[in-house]
Amino acid sequence: MNAFEEKMWERREGEMIGEKRGKKIGERIGEKRGEERGRKEGLARGEKTKQREIARRMVEMKMALDIIAKATGLTEQELNALKKRN
């Protein structure tokens, strides 16, 4: 193997090592972003569930739907659905 071929071989080995390292780093970043996104979505769902529970109680207390909507942030459609369930 001449000097040129040897340099090319070394370069290719370096690229392969760099590619593997880059892939591992990318996977870690992706996992972390996925965890953060999942956490945020879970918190949002939990908040929405809590608002529905509060609204359900307010509906049971026969409060006006427009007041419940303002207090909970739920739409009147969502409140009507809650009202039908009770």
Sequence and secondary structure as in RCSB ss.txt:
>XXXX:A:sequence
MNAFEEKMWERREGEMIGEKRGKKIGERIGEKRGEERGRKEGLARGEKTKQREIARRMVEMKMALDIIAKATGLT
EQELNALKKRN
>XXXX:A:secstr
  HHHHHHHHHHHHHHHHHHHHHHHHHHHHHHHHHHHHHHHHHHHHHHHHHHHHHHHHHHTT  HHHHHHHH   
HHHHHHHHHH 
